[in-house]
Amino acid sequence: VINDLLDPTGQNLRVREDAQ
């Protein structure tokens, strides 16, 4: 969730979180 706030797109980070 924190990543979503850091990245305006959120999609890129979301994919990364899923992989992690």
Secondary structure, DSSP 8 states (H G I E B T S, - for coil): -HHHHH-SS-HHHHHHHHH-
